[in-house]
Amino acid sequence: MLGRDRSTVAHMNIQHEGNLEHWRGYKNLFEYATLIVDSRMSTSSTAEKLSEITNRIFILEQEATRLRKELEEKLKIEIQYNDE
């Protein structure tokens, strides 16, 4: 189904927590994949739909914060470079 053998899947599962912390971009891809899976597997319950939307908002707010910080850092570096 995933196009991977079970040893690869087992290895990735074991490494998952470390990958979340240390593999740049992994967490964002994981959260995006989680959104896709959650949206496909959600039920028709209003409460569950609200919870799903709330989770999506939370993840998107985290991503927006990360991008703002990244942009601020790039602008600081640019300003420092231009001041020299």
mmCIF file of the N, C-alpha and C atoms, coordinates in Angstrom:
data_MODEL
# 
_entry.id   MODEL 
# 
loop_
_atom_site.group_PDB 
_atom_site.id 
_atom_site.type_symbol 
_atom_site.label_atom_id 
_atom_site.label_alt_id 
_atom_site.label_comp_id 
_atom_site.label_asym_id 
_atom_site.label_entity_id 
_atom_site.label_seq_id 
_atom_site.pdbx_PDB_ins_code 
_atom_site.Cartn_x 
_atom_site.Cartn_y 
_atom_site.Cartn_z 
_atom_site.occupancy 
_atom_site.B_iso_or_equiv 
_atom_site.pdbx_formal_charge 
_atom_site.auth_seq_id 
_atom_site.auth_comp_id 
_atom_site.auth_asym_id 
_atom_site.auth_atom_id 
_atom_site.pdbx_PDB_model_num 
ATOM 1   N N  . MET A 1 1  ? 0.819   -1.197 0.000  1.00 0.00 ? 1  MET A N  1 
ATOM 2   C CA . MET A 1 1  ? 0.000   0.000  0.000  1.00 0.00 ? 1  MET A CA 1 
ATOM 3   C C  . MET A 1 1  ? 0.864   1.264  0.000  1.00 0.00 ? 1  MET A C  1 
ATOM 4   N N  . LEU A 1 2  ? 1.923   1.272  0.818  1.00 0.00 ? 2  LEU A N  1 
ATOM 5   C CA . LEU A 1 2  ? 2.793   2.444  0.896  1.00 0.00 ? 2  LEU A CA 1 
ATOM 6   C C  . LEU A 1 2  ? 3.964   2.366  -0.074 1.00 0.00 ? 2  LEU A C  1 
ATOM 7   N N  . GLY A 1 3  ? 4.134   1.207  -0.705 1.00 0.00 ? 3  GLY A N  1 
ATOM 8   C CA . GLY A 1 3  ? 5.250   1.044  -1.616 1.00 0.00 ? 3  GLY A CA 1 
ATOM 9   C C  . GLY A 1 3  ? 6.576   0.884  -0.888 1.00 0.00 ? 3  GLY A C  1 
ATOM 10  N N  . ARG A 1 4  ? 6.529   0.424  0.371  1.00 0.00 ? 4  ARG A N  1 
ATOM 11  C CA . ARG A 1 4  ? 7.727   0.218  1.184  1.00 0.00 ? 4  ARG A CA 1 
ATOM 12  C C  . ARG A 1 4  ? 7.638   -1.158 1.833  1.00 0.00 ? 4  ARG A C  1 
ATOM 13  N N  . ASP A 1 5  ? 8.793   -1.816 2.008  1.00 0.00 ? 5  ASP A N  1 
ATOM 14  C CA . ASP A 1 5  ? 8.760   -3.098 2.697  1.00 0.00 ? 5  ASP A CA 1 
ATOM 15  C C  . ASP A 1 5  ? 8.625   -2.876 4.207  1.00 0.00 ? 5  ASP A C  1 
ATOM 16  N N  . ARG A 1 6  ? 8.252   -3.907 4.923  1.00 0.00 ? 6  ARG A N  1 
ATOM 17  C CA . ARG A 1 6  ? 7.944   -3.750 6.344  1.00 0.00 ? 6  ARG A CA 1 
ATOM 18  C C  . ARG A 1 6  ? 9.150   -3.344 7.177  1.00 0.00 ? 6  ARG A C  1 
ATOM 19  N N  . SER A 1 7  ? 10.363  -3.735 6.776  1.00 0.00 ? 7  SER A N  1 
ATOM 20  C CA . SER A 1 7  ? 11.538  -3.324 7.548  1.00 0.00 ? 7  SER A CA 1 
ATOM 21  C C  . SER A 1 7  ? 11.781  -1.818 7.426  1.00 0.00 ? 7  SER A C  1 
ATOM 22  N N  . THR A 1 8  ? 11.513  -1.248 6.265  1.00 0.00 ? 8  THR A N  1 
ATOM 23  C CA . THR A 1 8  ? 11.641  0.202  6.087  1.00 0.00 ? 8  THR A CA 1 
ATOM 24  C C  . THR A 1 8  ? 10.610  0.931  6.934  1.00 0.00 ? 8  THR A C  1 
ATOM 25  N N  . VAL A 1 9  ? 9.385   0.424  6.919  1.00 0.00 ? 9  VAL A N  1 
ATOM 26  C CA . VAL A 1 9  ? 8.320   1.039  7.720  1.00 0.00 ? 9  VAL A CA 1 
ATOM 27  C C  . VAL A 1 9  ? 8.670   0.938  9.202  1.00 0.00 ? 9  VAL A C  1 
ATOM 28  N N  . ALA A 1 10 ? 9.148   -0.225 9.650  1.00 0.00 ? 10 ALA A N  1 
ATOM 29  C CA . ALA A 1 10 ? 9.525   -0.404 11.053 1.00 0.00 ? 10 ALA A CA 1 
ATOM 30  C C  . ALA A 1 10 ? 10.662  0.544  11.431 1.00 0.00 ? 10 ALA A C  1 
ATOM 31  N N  . HIS A 1 11 ? 11.657  0.680  10.569 1.00 0.00 ? 11 HIS A N  1 
ATOM 32  C CA . HIS A 1 11 ? 12.780  1.582  10.825 1.00 0.00 ? 11 HIS A CA 1 
ATOM 33  C C  . HIS A 1 11 ? 12.297  3.028  10.957 1.00 0.00 ? 11 HIS A C  1 
ATOM 34  N N  . MET A 1 12 ? 11.458  3.458  10.042 1.00 0.00 ? 12 MET A N  1 
ATOM 35  C CA . MET A 1 12 ? 10.951  4.829  10.098 1.00 0.00 ? 12 MET A CA 1 
ATOM 36  C C  . MET A 1 12 ? 10.116  5.054  11.357 1.00 0.00 ? 12 MET A C  1 
ATOM 37  N N  . ASN A 1 13 ? 9.353   4.047  11.761 1.00 0.00 ? 13 ASN A N  1 
ATOM 38  C CA . ASN A 1 13 ? 8.549   4.156  12.971 1.00 0.00 ? 13 ASN A CA 1 
ATOM 39  C C  . ASN A 1 13 ? 9.448   4.310  14.194 1.00 0.00 ? 13 ASN A C  1 
ATOM 40  N N  . ILE A 1 14 ? 10.516  3.547  14.264 1.00 0.00 ? 14 ILE A N  1 
ATOM 41  C CA . ILE A 1 14 ? 11.452  3.631  15.387 1.00 0.00 ? 14 ILE A CA 1 
ATOM 42  C C  . ILE A 1 14 ? 12.139  4.990  15.417 1.00 0.00 ? 14 ILE A C  1 
ATOM 43  N N  . GLN A 1 15 ? 12.468  5.536  14.262 1.00 0.00 ? 15 GLN A N  1 
ATOM 44  C CA . GLN A 1 15 ? 13.202  6.798  14.157 1.00 0.00 ? 15 GLN A CA 1 
ATOM 45  C C  . GLN A 1 15 ? 12.304  8.029  14.214 1.00 0.00 ? 15 GLN A C  1 
ATOM 46  N N  . HIS A 1 16 ? 10.989  7.823  14.258 1.00 0.00 ? 16 HIS A N  1 
ATOM 47  C CA . HIS A 1 16 ? 10.033  8.927  14.106 1.00 0.00 ? 16 HIS A CA 1 
ATOM 48  C C  . HIS A 1 16 ? 10.275  10.070 15.089 1.00 0.00 ? 16 HIS A C  1 
ATOM 49  N N  . GLU A 1 17 ? 10.363  9.783  16.379 1.00 0.00 ? 17 GLU A N  1 
ATOM 50  C CA . GLU A 1 17 ? 10.519  10.854 17.379 1.00 0.00 ? 17 GLU A CA 1 
ATOM 51  C C  . GLU A 1 17 ? 11.797  11.661 17.135 1.00 0.00 ? 17 GLU A C  1 
ATOM 52  N N  . GLY A 1 18 ? 12.887  10.973 16.873 1.00 0.00 ? 18 GLY A N  1 
ATOM 53  C CA . GLY A 1 18 ? 14.150  11.664 16.580 1.00 0.00 ? 18 GLY A CA 1 
ATOM 54  C C  . GLY A 1 18 ? 14.062  12.492 15.316 1.00 0.00 ? 18 GLY A C  1 
ATOM 55  N N  . ASN A 1 19 ? 13.391  11.953 14.310 1.00 0.00 ? 19 ASN A N  1 
ATOM 56  C CA . ASN A 1 19 ? 13.219  12.690 13.056 1.00 0.00 ? 19 ASN A CA 1 
ATOM 57  C C  . ASN A 1 19 ? 12.432  13.974 13.279 1.00 0.00 ? 19 ASN A C  1 
ATOM 58  N N  . LEU A 1 20 ? 11.405  13.904 14.140 1.00 0.00 ? 20 LEU A N  1 
ATOM 59  C CA . LEU A 1 20 ? 10.613  15.102 14.436 1.00 0.00 ? 20 LEU A CA 1 
ATOM 60  C C  . LEU A 1 20 ? 11.493  16.211 15.003 1.00 0.00 ? 20 LEU A C  1 
ATOM 61  N N  . GLU A 1 21 ? 12.467  15.847 15.808 1.00 0.00 ? 21 GLU A N  1 
ATOM 62  C CA . GLU A 1 21 ? 13.323  16.847 16.464 1.00 0.00 ? 21 GLU A CA 1 
ATOM 63  C C  . GLU A 1 21 ? 14.486  17.313 15.589 1.00 0.00 ? 21 GLU A C  1 
ATOM 64  N N  . HIS A 1 22 ? 15.045  16.399 14.806 1.00 0.00 ? 22 HIS A N  1 
ATOM 65  C CA . HIS A 1 22 ? 16.333  16.710 14.182 1.00 0.00 ? 22 HIS A CA 1 
ATOM 66  C C  . HIS A 1 22 ? 16.346  16.778 12.659 1.00 0.00 ? 22 HIS A C  1 
ATOM 67  N N  . TRP A 1 23 ? 15.356  16.272 11.998 1.00 0.00 ? 23 TRP A N  1 
ATOM 68  C CA . TRP A 1 23 ? 15.342  16.246 10.536 1.00 0.00 ? 23 TRP A CA 1 
ATOM 69  C C  . TRP A 1 23 ? 14.572  17.463 10.053 1.00 0.00 ? 23 TRP A C  1 
ATOM 70  N N  . ARG A 1 24 ? 15.297  18.415 9.507  1.00 0.00 ? 24 ARG A N  1 
ATOM 71  C CA . ARG A 1 24 ? 14.675  19.669 9.063  1.00 0.00 ? 24 ARG A CA 1 
ATOM 72  C C  . ARG A 1 24 ? 13.603  19.387 8.010  1.00 0.00 ? 24 ARG A C  1 
ATOM 73  N N  . GLY A 1 25 ? 12.417  19.904 8.279  1.00 0.00 ? 25 GLY A N  1 
ATOM 74  C CA . GLY A 1 25 ? 11.305  19.738 7.353  1.00 0.00 ? 25 GLY A CA 1 
ATOM 75  C C  . GLY A 1 25 ? 10.451  18.514 7.620  1.00 0.00 ? 25 GLY A C  1 
ATOM 76  N N  . TYR A 1 26 ? 10.978  17.552 8.366  1.00 0.00 ? 26 TYR A N  1 
ATOM 77  C CA . TYR A 1 26 ? 10.240  16.314 8.644  1.00 0.00 ? 26 TYR A CA 1 
ATOM 78  C C  . TYR A 1 26 ? 8.946   16.599 9.397  1.00 0.00 ? 26 TYR A C  1 
ATOM 79  N N  . LYS A 1 27 ? 9.039   17.430 10.449 1.00 0.00 ? 27 LYS A N  1 
ATOM 80  C CA . LYS A 1 27 ? 7.863   17.722 11.260 1.00 0.00 ? 27 LYS A CA 1 
ATOM 81  C C  . LYS A 1 27 ? 6.758   18.351 10.417 1.00 0.00 ? 27 LYS A C  1 
ATOM 82  N N  . ASN A 1 28 ? 7.121   19.274 9.542  1.00 0.00 ? 28 ASN A N  1 
ATOM 83  C CA . ASN A 1 28 ? 6.125   19.932 8.686  1.00 0.00 ? 28 ASN A CA 1 
ATOM 84  C C  . ASN A 1 28 ? 5.469   18.930 7.740  1.00 0.00 ? 28 ASN A C  1 
ATOM 85  N N  . LEU A 1 29 ? 6.276   18.041 7.163  1.00 0.00 ? 29 LEU A N  1 
ATOM 86  C CA . LEU A 1 29 ? 5.722   17.028 6.272  1.00 0.00 ? 29 LEU A CA 1 
ATOM 87  C C  . LEU A 1 29 ? 4.826   16.061 7.035  1.00 0.00 ? 29 LEU A C  1 
ATOM 88  N N  . PHE A 1 30 ? 5.252   15.697 8.250  1.00 0.00 ? 30 PHE A N  1 
ATOM 89  C CA . PHE A 1 30 ? 4.451   14.804 9.075  1.00 0.00 ? 30 PHE A CA 1 
ATOM 90  C C  . PHE A 1 30 ? 3.113   15.444 9.426  1.00 0.00 ? 30 PHE A C  1 
ATOM 91  N N  . GLU A 1 31 ? 3.134   16.708 9.824  1.00 0.00 ? 31 GLU A N  1 
ATOM 92  C CA . GLU A 1 31 ? 1.897   17.401 10.169 1.00 0.00 ? 31 GLU A CA 1 
ATOM 93  C C  . GLU A 1 31 ? 0.976   17.530 8.959  1.00 0.00 ? 31 GLU A C  1 
ATOM 94  N N  . TYR A 1 32 ? 1.563   17.794 7.803  1.00 0.00 ? 32 TYR A N  1 
ATOM 95  C CA . TYR A 1 32 ? 0.774   17.890 6.580  1.00 0.00 ? 32 TYR A CA 1 
ATOM 96  C C  . TYR A 1 32 ? 0.139   16.539 6.252  1.00 0.00 ? 32 TYR A C  1 
ATOM 97  N N  . ALA A 1 33 ? 0.925   15.467 6.356  1.00 0.00 ? 33 ALA A N  1 
ATOM 98  C CA . ALA A 1 33 ? 0.403   14.122 6.107  1.00 0.00 ? 33 ALA A CA 1 
ATOM 99  C C  . ALA A 1 33 ? -0.698  13.787 7.102  1.00 0.00 ? 33 ALA A C  1 
ATOM 100 N N  . THR A 1 34 ? -0.502  14.205 8.354  1.00 0.00 ? 34 THR A N  1 
ATOM 101 C CA . THR A 1 34 ? -1.510  13.969 9.384  1.00 0.00 ? 34 THR A CA 1 
ATOM 102 C C  . THR A 1 34 ? -2.818  14.671 9.026  1.00 0.00 ? 34 THR A C  1 
ATOM 103 N N  . LEU A 1 35 ? -2.709  15.906 8.532  1.00 0.00 ? 35 LEU A N  1 
ATOM 104 C CA . LEU A 1 35 ? -3.914  16.623 8.107  1.00 0.00 ? 35 LEU A CA 1 
ATOM 105 C C  . LEU A 1 35 ? -4.655  15.869 7.005  1.00 0.00 ? 35 LEU A C  1 
ATOM 106 N N  . ILE A 1 36 ? -3.909  15.358 6.046  1.00 0.00 ? 36 ILE A N  1 
ATOM 107 C CA . ILE A 1 36 ? -4.520  14.632 4.927  1.00 0.00 ? 36 ILE A CA 1 
ATOM 108 C C  . ILE A 1 36 ? -5.217  13.377 5.435  1.00 0.00 ? 36 ILE A C  1 
ATOM 109 N N  . VAL A 1 37 ? -4.511  12.602 6.255  1.00 0.00 ? 37 VAL A N  1 
ATOM 110 C CA . VAL A 1 37 ? -5.091  11.361 6.773  1.00 0.00 ? 37 VAL A CA 1 
ATOM 111 C C  . VAL A 1 37 ? -6.305  11.662 7.632  1.00 0.00 ? 37 VAL A C  1 
ATOM 112 N N  . ASP A 1 38 ? -6.163  12.635 8.523  1.00 0.00 ? 38 ASP A N  1 
ATOM 113 C CA . ASP A 1 38 ? -7.281  12.983 9.403  1.00 0.00 ? 38 ASP A CA 1 
ATOM 114 C C  . ASP A 1 38 ? -8.503  13.422 8.609  1.00 0.00 ? 38 ASP A C  1 
ATOM 115 N N  . SER A 1 39 ? -8.291  14.201 7.560  1.00 0.00 ? 39 SER A N  1 
ATOM 116 C CA . SER A 1 39 ? -9.434  14.679 6.777  1.00 0.00 ? 39 SER A CA 1 
ATOM 117 C C  . SER A 1 39 ? -10.123 13.533 6.037  1.00 0.00 ? 39 SER A C  1 
ATOM 118 N N  . ARG A 1 40 ? -9.356  12.535 5.626  1.00 0.00 ? 40 ARG A N  1 
ATOM 119 C CA . ARG A 1 40 ? -9.927  11.396 4.914  1.00 0.00 ? 40 ARG A CA 1 
ATOM 120 C C  . ARG A 1 40 ? -10.634 10.420 5.862  1.00 0.00 ? 40 ARG A C  1 
ATOM 121 N N  . MET A 1 41 ? -10.183 10.378 7.104  1.00 0.00 ? 41 MET A N  1 
ATOM 122 C CA . MET A 1 41 ? -10.716 9.384  8.025  1.00 0.00 ? 41 MET A CA 1 
ATOM 123 C C  . MET A 1 41 ? -11.703 9.962  9.039  1.00 0.00 ? 41 MET A C  1 
ATOM 124 N N  . SER A 1 42 ? -12.005 11.231 8.890  1.00 0.00 ? 42 SER A N  1 
ATOM 125 C CA . SER A 1 42 ? -12.907 11.844 9.865  1.00 0.00 ? 42 SER A CA 1 
ATOM 126 C C  . SER A 1 42 ? -14.321 11.311 9.700  1.00 0.00 ? 42 SER A C  1 
ATOM 127 N N  . THR A 1 43 ? -15.034 11.352 10.785 1.00 0.00 ? 43 THR A N  1 
ATOM 128 C CA . THR A 1 43 ? -16.426 10.903 10.742 1.00 0.00 ? 43 THR A CA 1 
ATOM 129 C C  . THR A 1 43 ? -17.327 12.111 10.565 1.00 0.00 ? 43 THR A C  1 
ATOM 130 N N  . SER A 1 44 ? -18.623 11.857 10.532 1.00 0.00 ? 44 SER A N  1 
ATOM 131 C CA . SER A 1 44 ? -19.560 12.946 10.292 1.00 0.00 ? 44 SER A CA 1 
ATOM 132 C C  . SER A 1 44 ? -19.953 13.683 11.570 1.00 0.00 ? 44 SER A C  1 
ATOM 133 N N  . SER A 1 45 ? -19.395 13.302 12.683 1.00 0.00 ? 45 SER A N  1 
ATOM 134 C CA . SER A 1 45 ? -19.743 13.938 13.953 1.00 0.00 ? 45 SER A CA 1 
ATOM 135 C C  . SER A 1 45 ? -19.349 15.414 13.941 1.00 0.00 ? 45 SER A C  1 
ATOM 136 N N  . THR A 1 46 ? -20.255 16.260 14.329 1.00 0.00 ? 46 THR A N  1 
ATOM 137 C CA . THR A 1 46 ? -19.988 17.700 14.379 1.00 0.00 ? 46 THR A CA 1 
ATOM 138 C C  . THR A 1 46 ? -18.860 18.017 15.333 1.00 0.00 ? 46 THR A C  1 
ATOM 139 N N  . ALA A 1 47 ? -18.852 17.369 16.482 1.00 0.00 ? 47 ALA A N  1 
ATOM 140 C CA . ALA A 1 47 ? -17.796 17.604 17.470 1.00 0.00 ? 47 ALA A CA 1 
ATOM 141 C C  . ALA A 1 47 ? -16.436 17.192 16.922 1.00 0.00 ? 47 ALA A C  1 
ATOM 142 N N  . GLU A 1 48 ? -16.383 16.074 16.224 1.00 0.00 ? 48 GLU A N  1 
ATOM 143 C CA . GLU A 1 48 ? -15.115 15.626 15.643 1.00 0.00 ? 48 GLU A CA 1 
ATOM 144 C C  . GLU A 1 48 ? -14.666 16.560 14.521 1.00 0.00 ? 48 GLU A C  1 
ATOM 145 N N  . LYS A 1 49 ? -15.600 17.039 13.725 1.00 0.00 ? 49 LYS A N  1 
ATOM 146 C CA . LYS A 1 49 ? -15.251 17.989 12.669 1.00 0.00 ? 49 LYS A CA 1 
ATOM 147 C C  . LYS A 1 49 ? -14.687 19.277 13.270 1.00 0.00 ? 49 LYS A C  1 
ATOM 148 N N  . LEU A 1 50 ? -15.327 19.761 14.332 1.00 0.00 ? 50 LEU A N  1 
ATOM 149 C CA . LEU A 1 50 ? -14.839 20.966 15.001 1.00 0.00 ? 50 LEU A CA 1 
ATOM 150 C C  . LEU A 1 50 ? -13.442 20.739 15.562 1.00 0.00 ? 50 LEU A C  1 
ATOM 151 N N  . SER A 1 51 ? -13.222 19.584 16.160 1.00 0.00 ? 51 SER A N  1 
ATOM 152 C CA . SER A 1 51 ? -11.906 19.250 16.698 1.00 0.00 ? 51 SER A CA 1 
ATOM 153 C C  . SER A 1 51 ? -10.860 19.202 15.585 1.00 0.00 ? 51 SER A C  1 
ATOM 154 N N  . GLU A 1 52 ? -11.221 18.614 14.463 1.00 0.00 ? 52 GLU A N  1 
ATOM 155 C CA . GLU A 1 52 ? -10.312 18.531 13.314 1.00 0.00 ? 52 GLU A CA 1 
ATOM 156 C C  . GLU A 1 52 ? -9.953  19.932 12.807 1.00 0.00 ? 52 GLU A C  1 
ATOM 157 N N  . ILE A 1 53 ? -10.924 20.789 12.681 1.00 0.00 ? 53 ILE A N  1 
ATOM 158 C CA . ILE A 1 53 ? -10.684 22.158 12.218 1.00 0.00 ? 53 ILE A CA 1 
ATOM 159 C C  . ILE A 1 53 ? -9.817  22.912 13.219 1.00 0.00 ? 53 ILE A C  1 
ATOM 160 N N  . THR A 1 54 ? -10.090 22.734 14.511 1.00 0.00 ? 54 THR A N  1 
ATOM 161 C CA . THR A 1 54 ? -9.292  23.379 15.551 1.00 0.00 ? 54 THR A CA 1 
ATOM 162 C C  . THR A 1 54 ? -7.840  22.917 15.468 1.00 0.00 ? 54 THR A C  1 
ATOM 163 N N  . ASN A 1 55 ? -7.631  21.619 15.260 1.00 0.00 ? 55 ASN A N  1 
ATOM 164 C CA . ASN A 1 55 ? -6.272  21.096 15.111 1.00 0.00 ? 55 ASN A CA 1 
ATOM 165 C C  . ASN A 1 55 ? -5.578  21.677 13.886 1.00 0.00 ? 55 ASN A C  1 
ATOM 166 N N  . ARG A 1 56 ? -6.304  21.779 12.800 1.00 0.00 ? 56 ARG A N  1 
ATOM 167 C CA . ARG A 1 56 ? -5.722  22.357 11.582 1.00 0.00 ? 56 ARG A CA 1 
ATOM 168 C C  . ARG A 1 56 ? -5.307  23.808 11.815 1.00 0.00 ? 56 ARG A C  1 
ATOM 169 N N  . ILE A 1 57 ? -6.178  24.560 12.476 1.00 0.00 ? 57 ILE A N  1 
ATOM 170 C CA . ILE A 1 57 ? -5.869  25.965 12.777 1.00 0.00 ? 57 ILE A CA 1 
ATOM 171 C C  . ILE A 1 57 ? -4.607  26.042 13.631 1.00 0.00 ? 57 ILE A C  1 
ATOM 172 N N  . PHE A 1 58 ? -4.519  25.190 14.642 1.00 0.00 ? 58 PHE A N  1 
ATOM 173 C CA . PHE A 1 58 ? -3.357  25.167 15.523 1.00 0.00 ? 58 PHE A CA 1 
ATOM 174 C C  . PHE A 1 58 ? -2.078  24.889 14.738 1.00 0.00 ? 58 PHE A C  1 
ATOM 175 N N  . ILE A 1 59 ? -2.119  23.877 13.879 1.00 0.00 ? 59 ILE A N  1 
ATOM 176 C CA . ILE A 1 59 ? -0.941  23.521 13.075 1.00 0.00 ? 59 ILE A CA 1 
ATOM 177 C C  . ILE A 1 59 ? -0.575  24.668 12.134 1.00 0.00 ? 59 ILE A C  1 
ATOM 178 N N  . LEU A 1 60 ? -1.569  25.272 11.503 1.00 0.00 ? 60 LEU A N  1 
ATOM 179 C CA . LEU A 1 60 ? -1.298  26.380 10.586 1.00 0.00 ? 60 LEU A CA 1 
ATOM 180 C C  . LEU A 1 60 ? -0.761  27.604 11.320 1.00 0.00 ? 60 LEU A C  1 
ATOM 181 N N  . GLU A 1 61 ? -1.258  27.858 12.533 1.00 0.00 ? 61 GLU A N  1 
ATOM 182 C CA . GLU A 1 61 ? -0.729  28.969 13.328 1.00 0.00 ? 61 GLU A CA 1 
ATOM 183 C C  . GLU A 1 61 ? 0.722   28.711 13.703 1.00 0.00 ? 61 GLU A C  1 
ATOM 184 N N  . GLN A 1 62 ? 1.050   27.459 14.049 1.00 0.00 ? 62 GLN A N  1 
ATOM 185 C CA . GLN A 1 62 ? 2.443   27.120 14.348 1.00 0.00 ? 62 GLN A CA 1 
ATOM 186 C C  . GLN A 1 62 ? 3.326   27.342 13.122 1.00 0.00 ? 62 GLN A C  1 
ATOM 187 N N  . GLU A 1 63 ? 2.848   26.917 11.976 1.00 0.00 ? 63 GLU A N  1 
ATOM 188 C CA . GLU A 1 63 ? 3.606   27.100 10.736 1.00 0.00 ? 63 GLU A CA 1 
ATOM 189 C C  . GLU A 1 63 ? 3.787   28.582 10.421 1.00 0.00 ? 63 GLU A C  1 
ATOM 190 N N  . ALA A 1 64 ? 2.738   29.381 10.618 1.00 0.00 ? 64 ALA A N  1 
ATOM 191 C CA . ALA A 1 64 ? 2.835   30.819 10.374 1.00 0.00 ? 64 ALA A CA 1 
ATOM 192 C C  . ALA A 1 64 ? 3.856   31.452 11.310 1.00 0.00 ? 64 ALA A C  1 
ATOM 193 N N  . THR A 1 65 ? 3.854   31.049 12.574 1.00 0.00 ? 65 THR A N  1 
ATOM 194 C CA . THR A 1 65 ? 4.825   31.569 13.538 1.00 0.00 ? 65 THR A CA 1 
ATOM 195 C C  . THR A 1 65 ? 6.241   31.202 13.122 1.00 0.00 ? 65 THR A C  1 
ATOM 196 N N  . ARG A 1 66 ? 6.439   29.955 12.708 1.00 0.00 ? 66 ARG A N  1 
ATOM 197 C CA . ARG A 1 66 ? 7.763   29.502 12.271 1.00 0.00 ? 66 ARG A CA 1 
ATOM 198 C C  . ARG A 1 66 ? 8.231   30.303 11.057 1.00 0.00 ? 66 ARG A C  1 
ATOM 199 N N  . LEU A 1 67 ? 7.331   30.522 10.110 1.00 0.00 ? 67 LEU A N  1 
ATOM 200 C CA . LEU A 1 67 ? 7.692   31.273 8.916  1.00 0.00 ? 67 LEU A CA 1 
ATOM 201 C C  . LEU A 1 67 ? 7.992   32.738 9.232  1.00 0.00 ? 67 LEU A C  1 
ATOM 202 N N  . ARG A 1 68 ? 7.231   33.316 10.164 1.00 0.00 ? 68 ARG A N  1 
ATOM 203 C CA . ARG A 1 68 ? 7.512   34.702 10.576 1.00 0.00 ? 68 ARG A CA 1 
ATOM 204 C C  . ARG A 1 68 ? 8.902   34.815 11.184 1.00 0.00 ? 68 ARG A C  1 
ATOM 205 N N  . LYS A 1 69 ? 9.240   33.872 12.067 1.00 0.00 ? 69 LYS A N  1 
ATOM 206 C CA . LYS A 1 69 ? 10.565  33.880 12.703 1.00 0.00 ? 69 LYS A CA 1 
ATOM 207 C C  . LYS A 1 69 ? 11.661  33.712 11.666 1.00 0.00 ? 69 LYS A C  1 
ATOM 208 N N  . GLU A 1 70 ? 11.436  32.805 10.729 1.00 0.00 ? 70 GLU A N  1 
ATOM 209 C CA . GLU A 1 70 ? 12.419  32.586 9.665  1.00 0.00 ? 70 GLU A CA 1 
ATOM 210 C C  . GLU A 1 70 ? 12.613  33.852 8.837  1.00 0.00 ? 70 GLU A C  1 
ATOM 211 N N  . LEU A 1 71 ? 11.521  34.522 8.503  1.00 0.00 ? 71 LEU A N  1 
ATOM 212 C CA . LEU A 1 71 ? 11.588  35.759 7.732  1.00 0.00 ? 71 LEU A CA 1 
ATOM 213 C C  . LEU A 1 71 ? 12.294  36.856 8.521  1.00 0.00 ? 71 LEU A C  1 
ATOM 214 N N  . GLU A 1 72 ? 11.969  36.962 9.806  1.00 0.00 ? 72 GLU A N  1 
ATOM 215 C CA . GLU A 1 72 ? 12.622  37.964 10.655 1.00 0.00 ? 72 GLU A CA 1 
ATOM 216 C C  . GLU A 1 72 ? 14.124  37.739 10.710 1.00 0.00 ? 72 GLU A C  1 
ATOM 217 N N  . GLU A 1 73 ? 14.543  36.481 10.831 1.00 0.00 ? 73 GLU A N  1 
ATOM 218 C CA . GLU A 1 73 ? 15.974  36.164 10.860 1.00 0.00 ? 73 GLU A CA 1 
ATOM 219 C C  . GLU A 1 73 ? 16.644  36.545 9.548  1.00 0.00 ? 73 GLU A C  1 
ATOM 220 N N  . LYS A 1 74 ? 15.994  36.241 8.437  1.00 0.00 ? 74 LYS A N  1 
ATOM 221 C CA . LYS A 1 74 ? 16.560  36.593 7.131  1.00 0.00 ? 74 LYS A CA 1 
ATOM 222 C C  . LYS A 1 74 ? 16.674  38.107 6.982  1.00 0.00 ? 74 LYS A C  1 
ATOM 223 N N  . LEU A 1 75 ? 15.662  38.834 7.462  1.00 0.00 ? 75 LEU A N  1 
ATOM 224 C CA . LEU A 1 75 ? 15.698  40.291 7.371  1.00 0.00 ? 75 LEU A CA 1 
ATOM 225 C C  . LEU A 1 75 ? 16.798  40.863 8.257  1.00 0.00 ? 75 LEU A C  1 
ATOM 226 N N  . LYS A 1 76 ? 16.990  40.291 9.455  1.00 0.00 ? 76 LYS A N  1 
ATOM 227 C CA . LYS A 1 76 ? 18.065  40.740 10.352 1.00 0.00 ? 76 LYS A CA 1 
ATOM 228 C C  . LYS A 1 76 ? 19.421  40.550 9.694  1.00 0.00 ? 76 LYS A C  1 
ATOM 229 N N  . ILE A 1 77 ? 19.614  39.393 9.081  1.00 0.00 ? 77 ILE A N  1 
ATOM 230 C CA . ILE A 1 77 ? 20.883  39.109 8.406  1.00 0.00 ? 77 ILE A CA 1 
ATOM 231 C C  . ILE A 1 77 ? 21.087  40.073 7.254  1.00 0.00 ? 77 ILE A C  1 
ATOM 232 N N  . GLU A 1 78 ? 20.030  40.332 6.489  1.00 0.00 ? 78 GLU A N  1 
ATOM 233 C CA . GLU A 1 78 ? 20.112  41.260 5.369  1.00 0.00 ? 78 GLU A CA 1 
ATOM 234 C C  . GLU A 1 78 ? 20.463  42.665 5.847  1.00 0.00 ? 78 GLU A C  1 
ATOM 235 N N  . ILE A 1 79 ? 19.827  43.114 6.926  1.00 0.00 ? 79 ILE A N  1 
ATOM 236 C CA . ILE A 1 79 ? 20.092  44.446 7.475  1.00 0.00 ? 79 ILE A CA 1 
ATOM 237 C C  . ILE A 1 79 ? 21.529  44.544 7.956  1.00 0.00 ? 79 ILE A C  1 
ATOM 238 N N  . GLN A 1 80 ? 22.001  43.512 8.664  1.00 0.00 ? 80 GLN A N  1 
ATOM 239 C CA . GLN A 1 80 ? 23.382  43.487 9.139  1.00 0.00 ? 80 GLN A CA 1 
ATOM 240 C C  . GLN A 1 80 ? 24.364  43.541 7.979  1.00 0.00 ? 80 GLN A C  1 
ATOM 241 N N  . TYR A 1 81 ? 24.063  42.788 6.926  1.00 0.00 ? 81 TYR A N  1 
ATOM 242 C CA . TYR A 1 81 ? 24.927  42.756 5.767  1.00 0.00 ? 81 TYR A CA 1 
ATOM 243 C C  . TYR A 1 81 ? 24.968  44.127 5.087  1.00 0.00 ? 81 TYR A C  1 
ATOM 244 N N  . ASN A 1 82 ? 23.832  44.772 4.976  1.00 0.00 ? 82 ASN A N  1 
ATOM 245 C CA . ASN A 1 82 ? 23.766  46.086 4.337  1.00 0.00 ? 82 ASN A CA 1 
ATOM 246 C C  . ASN A 1 82 ? 24.429  47.180 5.183  1.00 0.00 ? 82 ASN A C  1 
ATOM 247 N N  . ASP A 1 83 ? 24.432  47.017 6.501  1.00 0.00 ? 83 ASP A N  1 
ATOM 248 C CA . ASP A 1 83 ? 25.057  48.003 7.393  1.00 0.00 ? 83 ASP A CA 1 
ATOM 249 C C  . ASP A 1 83 ? 26.590  47.939 7.333  1.00 0.00 ? 83 ASP A C  1 
ATOM 250 N N  . GLU A 1 84 ? 27.113  46.800 6.916  1.00 0.00 ? 84 GLU A N  1 
ATOM 251 C CA . GLU A 1 84 ? 28.579  46.641 6.869  1.00 0.00 ? 84 GLU A CA 1 
ATOM 252 C C  . GLU A 1 84 ? 29.127  47.289 5.683  1.00 0.00 ? 84 GLU A C  1 
# 
